[in-house]
Amino acid sequence: MEKIHDLIIIGAGPAGITAGIYAKNFGLDCLIVGEEAGGLLNGSYRVDNYPGVFDVTGEELVKKFKAHQEYLEVPLKKESVGEIKKDGEIFKVITTNKEYSTKSLILAFGTQVKKLKIKNSEKFENRGVYYQSGHNVFLFRNKTIAIVGGANSAVMKAIKFSEQAKKIYLIYRKDKLRADKIWVDKLTKPENVEVIYNTNVMEAGGQKELESIILDNGEELKIDSLFIEAGAMPNTVLIHELDIKTNELGYIEVNKCQGTNIEGVFAAGDITTGSNGFRQIITACSEGAIAALGALNYLHKK
Ligand SMILES: Cc1cc2nc3c(=O)[nH]c(=O)nc-3n(C[C@H](O)[C@H](O)[C@H](O)COP(=O)(O)OP(=O)(O)OC[C@H]3O[C@@H](n4cnc5c(N)ncnc54)[C@H](O)[C@@H]3O)c2cc1C
């Protein structure tokens, strides 16, 4: 007979893993289905704002999250969900390999990178143009790189790469970086970082690989790589089938129990409108815990 889980959590980032930890402690038969344990956290250069754990890389913190999930034996399937369907009171979660059934759902599939309109940038994607991802800094030893963005991820990347790169241009469209002060202060130390304010990148150039960029002030910069850290937008593809309510930007609207407009469906982490829009590890974890409690209460009421 088909197995019906109490709860399926989609996404194995901080929100999804925390939801799994709480659901397991509540005694629910839960399953996490996620593409990559840790999610965005894997790309963090250094985490200094998660209580009890400091001066660690994102990858190191992910190892701790995973160890906790494995210690509690929370089942995790490393699969990508392609579709969610409602069949009466049961939800069907369809991945590339399998179909799972569940009485309740937590959507914790986070965000995806925002692409910028830079002429020819698609031509050089992964051949000099890269989006929000972790990279081995040693590959960029003595290289000249440009980073677009002014938030934590862009500033952290500039600090991290400054250890190996010859020159770094940090290009931001506004006149003041919006990263936390702790990172902006650290950025003033490396001498090979030049911050270019009030500027946008308009065009990418080169033969087979990226060789240069043109800025909106007309200047051309000769570079080896361009990293785009321009923020994120919600992953909304999966929610249309269920008619989940979102705000105008596509973030899932949640109530104080992390419930959505569909009974039995909860959402947590960067994908939601919760936590005053403050999308961090700690808020994702908090929303994951509250969503698990929401699912528990929902299942008890049934
Ligand atoms: C470079 C960088 C540095 C950061 N540094 C910090 C920091 O120092 N401190 C801090 O507090 N926050 C930091 N953040 C923010 C923090 O990483 C996020 O707020 C947090 O990861 C959000 O967790 P989440 O679980 O909601 O989503 P995510 O971490 O995005 O996880 C979502 C997961 O769902 C998976 N998924 C998506 N679609 C599907 C699907 N169809 N099927 C299955 N799985 C799917 C994704 O692959 C991913 O693994 C940083 C972010 C970045 C990008």
PDBQT file of the ligand as one rigid body, heavy atoms in Angstrom, charges set to zero:
ROOT
HETATM    1  C1  LIG A 401      26.626  34.364  -0.077  1.00  0.00    +0.000 C 
HETATM    2  C2  LIG A 401      25.650  34.363   1.054  1.00  0.00    +0.000 A 
HETATM    3  C3  LIG A 401      26.090  34.550   2.348  1.00  0.00    +0.000 A 
HETATM    4  C4  LIG A 401      25.188  34.530   3.408  1.00  0.00    +0.000 A 
HETATM    5  N1  LIG A 401      25.665  34.715   4.668  1.00  0.00    +0.000 NA
HETATM    6  C5  LIG A 401      24.816  34.706   5.710  1.00  0.00    +0.000 A 
HETATM    7  C6  LIG A 401      25.301  34.887   7.050  1.00  0.00    +0.000 A 
HETATM    8  O1  LIG A 401      26.494  35.063   7.286  1.00  0.00    +0.000 OA
HETATM    9  N2  LIG A 401      24.388  34.855   8.047  1.00  0.00    +0.000 N 
HETATM   10  C7  LIG A 401      23.043  34.670   7.828  1.00  0.00    +0.000 A 
HETATM   11  O2  LIG A 401      22.278  34.632   8.812  1.00  0.00    +0.000 OA
HETATM   12  N3  LIG A 401      22.564  34.490   6.589  1.00  0.00    +0.000 NA
HETATM   13  C8  LIG A 401      23.407  34.505   5.532  1.00  0.00    +0.000 A 
HETATM   14  N4  LIG A 401      22.926  34.331   4.252  1.00  0.00    +0.000 N 
HETATM   15  C9  LIG A 401      21.469  34.110   4.077  1.00  0.00    +0.000 C 
HETATM   16  C10 LIG A 401      21.093  32.654   4.411  1.00  0.00    +0.000 C 
HETATM   17  O3  LIG A 401      21.970  31.775   3.731  1.00  0.00    +0.000 OA
HETATM   18  C11 LIG A 401      19.641  32.382   3.997  1.00  0.00    +0.000 C 
HETATM   19  O4  LIG A 401      18.799  33.315   4.654  1.00  0.00    +0.000 OA
HETATM   20  C12 LIG A 401      19.221  30.970   4.393  1.00  0.00    +0.000 C 
HETATM   21  O5  LIG A 401      20.043  30.013   3.750  1.00  0.00    +0.000 OA
HETATM   22  C13 LIG A 401      17.761  30.717   3.987  1.00  0.00    +0.000 C 
HETATM   23  O6  LIG A 401      17.438  29.391   4.274  1.00  0.00    +0.000 OA
HETATM   24  P1  LIG A 401      16.227  28.656   3.531  1.00  0.00    +0.000 P 
HETATM   25  O7  LIG A 401      16.222  27.262   4.071  1.00  0.00    +0.000 OA
HETATM   26  O8  LIG A 401      14.997  29.441   3.630  1.00  0.00    +0.000 OA
HETATM   27  O9  LIG A 401      16.576  28.664   1.979  1.00  0.00    +0.000 OA
HETATM   28  P2  LIG A 401      17.842  28.126   1.176  1.00  0.00    +0.000 P 
HETATM   29  O10 LIG A 401      19.071  28.206   1.978  1.00  0.00    +0.000 OA
HETATM   30  O11 LIG A 401      17.790  28.841  -0.124  1.00  0.00    +0.000 OA
HETATM   31  O12 LIG A 401      17.508  26.583   0.948  1.00  0.00    +0.000 OA
HETATM   32  C14 LIG A 401      16.487  26.173   0.086  1.00  0.00    +0.000 C 
HETATM   33  C15 LIG A 401      16.807  24.791  -0.427  1.00  0.00    +0.000 C 
HETATM   34  O13 LIG A 401      15.702  24.308  -1.201  1.00  0.00    +0.000 OA
HETATM   35  C16 LIG A 401      16.219  23.640  -2.348  1.00  0.00    +0.000 C 
HETATM   36  N5  LIG A 401      15.216  23.606  -3.415  1.00  0.00    +0.000 N 
HETATM   37  C17 LIG A 401      14.809  24.628  -4.211  1.00  0.00    +0.000 A 
HETATM   38  N6  LIG A 401      13.911  24.181  -5.106  1.00  0.00    +0.000 NA
HETATM   39  C18 LIG A 401      13.763  22.856  -4.876  1.00  0.00    +0.000 A 
HETATM   40  C19 LIG A 401      13.014  21.828  -5.496  1.00  0.00    +0.000 A 
HETATM   41  N7  LIG A 401      12.220  22.077  -6.540  1.00  0.00    +0.000 N 
HETATM   42  N8  LIG A 401      13.128  20.563  -5.037  1.00  0.00    +0.000 NA
HETATM   43  C20 LIG A 401      13.934  20.277  -3.969  1.00  0.00    +0.000 A 
HETATM   44  N9  LIG A 401      14.682  21.209  -3.343  1.00  0.00    +0.000 NA
HETATM   45  C21 LIG A 401      14.593  22.475  -3.794  1.00  0.00    +0.000 A 
HETATM   46  C22 LIG A 401      17.443  24.462  -2.730  1.00  0.00    +0.000 C 
HETATM   47  O14 LIG A 401      18.313  23.712  -3.549  1.00  0.00    +0.000 OA
HETATM   48  C23 LIG A 401      18.047  24.738  -1.344  1.00  0.00    +0.000 C 
HETATM   49  O15 LIG A 401      18.896  23.703  -0.960  1.00  0.00    +0.000 OA
HETATM   50  C24 LIG A 401      23.797  34.335   3.174  1.00  0.00    +0.000 A 
HETATM   51  C25 LIG A 401      23.343  34.159   1.872  1.00  0.00    +0.000 A 
HETATM   52  C26 LIG A 401      24.251  34.178   0.805  1.00  0.00    +0.000 A 
HETATM   53  C27 LIG A 401      23.747  33.970  -0.592  1.00  0.00    +0.000 C 
ENDROOT
TORSDOF 0
